[in-house]
Amino acid sequence: MNLKSHPKASLVVRCMIYTVIYVDIQRILDVNYSVILDAFLNFSPQNGTG
């Protein structure tokens, strides 16, 4: 199937891919948010050690 001849099908596939990527990013951020936040605060020059 040639997606160029079906722009709506191509758009649907693109939206599905973006949705999967977005959901994966949200899941990763939910899992690692506290770790990332702790690392950011630890390396921040505003915590009194820099």
C-alpha positions, 0 to 999 in steps of 0.5 A, a space after each residue: 500500500 502506497 501511503 503517498 496516495 492515501 494522505 489520510 492513512 499516512 496522517 493516521 499512521 503518523 499520529 499513532 507513531 507520535 502517540 506511542 512516542 509521547 506515551 513512552 516519554 511520559 512513562 519514562 518521565 514518570 519513572 525517572 522524574 524523582 531521579 532526574 529532579 534529585 540529580 538536577 538539584 544536586 548539580 545546581 549551583 543554587 544549593 549552597 555548594 557551588 
